[in-house]
Amino acid sequence: MKATVCELPNEAGALEEAWKGLCAHVRGQGSEFVLLPEMPFFPWLAHTQNVSSEEWEASVQAHNDWAERLSDLAPATVVSTRPTMTQGIRRNMGYVWDSEHGRTDVHAKYYLPNEPAYWEATWYSRGNKAFEGHETAYGKIGFLICTELWFTQHAREYGKQGVQVLVCPRVTPRSTAAKWVTGGQVAAVVSGAFCLSSNLAGKTSHGGDFAGVGWIIEPEEGQVLGLTSPDQPFLTVELDLSIADQAKRSYPRYVPD
């Protein structure tokens, strides 16, 4: 499977230009699986505690509008998250898109931070704590949306389910970039699955400074196969998913609970 991760700007004009570059990269590399950052298609809402229903609805609409453009990346399968509103409840929903089925909601983010610049629990509600693998055309995946990466029991559970790829769309600051890569390495080793992450990048008009640093990490030893950067915001690596299957039979994955 040829997998692509990326870092994308959070400002509308810059995102348009970056999208063109991402589409050209995906076509040129023949990518089959593309991971986008967490809620990438509208300015990050959780930078403020001042919840606005109008802003949430605008973000929902923007993500719905951009869903029509995911076909720009076809025939690749695309993974990301989006804001939703169901029966008056706001959530951050992880989804899988492909050209045959369109957008399929898979996992609502459960672990929500609540601190300056990341007032997520103020803005939206938890999901139902269901961490269940999802079959795609290119292998079985499991969502660990941003903060969920740190709750490593779910990485281990995904490994037991036969998940081959952990997907970690995120929005994280520049100041903690190295720590997040370490978390991705741990998740890969604990699960015996490749760990992929994409992130927002750069400074924003509301004072955000996002890290970028998307990654692809292998499952046996947690080796980093590549990182994105401002100079190389898109990264594609061909993954042999049988390596993830083999890793689950070796230490520490085989050790019973």
Phi, psi and omega in degrees: 000127174271112185249139180239132169243167186205168164236135185231143176289158183256006177259138191305309183297316179294325179296320179302314180293319179296324180298319177300317179295319179297315180299318179295319178297313181298317178295315183295325181273347185066039183297142179251344185214124184234125175256126176259164177293177177289129178037065192275350195258019177203150179307138184304116187284327190282013177288344182232153174279351184277090184289133180234118177299323180295318179293319178300314180297323177295322178292318176303314182294319180298317179292326175293320179296316180292336178302329178293340183262357178296337177296344174300335183263356180298149010274014181294149166281138184240137181232138176194195172228163181211155173283141177228161174224112180232120182051042177079004182254126179269136177217163175254108192252123173280137183221163173240134177240137167216165187291340180276317188253351186072214186266124179242118177288136187237314191209124176270131183303133185255316183269115189240119175289165177207088184202170183310130180078349181222060181274056187289318180294339175284325185275324185211169188263159175295156167280200186260017178062032176265112177249088186238134179297153182229127179282130172241176178295344184238033176116173183266128183243160174223135181276132164229092187279109174051251185306333180299338179304327186280351178262080195291346177300331181284327173300316178296319178298318178299319178302317179295334178279357181085016178296135182257338182222122170269130179249128184233075172291137187211166170227103185225151187278160180301325186295341184244019188303313184295321180299322181292322176299318177301318177300321177295322178295316179298315181299320179296315182292318182296321185270335190070033180231150170300141177245124180241140177216141171233150189218154167293159185216145171094173181276151182235167181292339179266009175097003178289153175218089187273149194281332196068227178058061166290157183216160167229124186233135183275161193270346187278307183243001182073027180288135177282117181275341178175154178230146171278166180205169177303326179281332179227079186284353180235137182225128177236132178226138175276125184252133172264102187291344176294337177295322177294321178296318180292321184300329183293344180266001182244172182294139001265009189293327185283344185295125182289153176293000000 
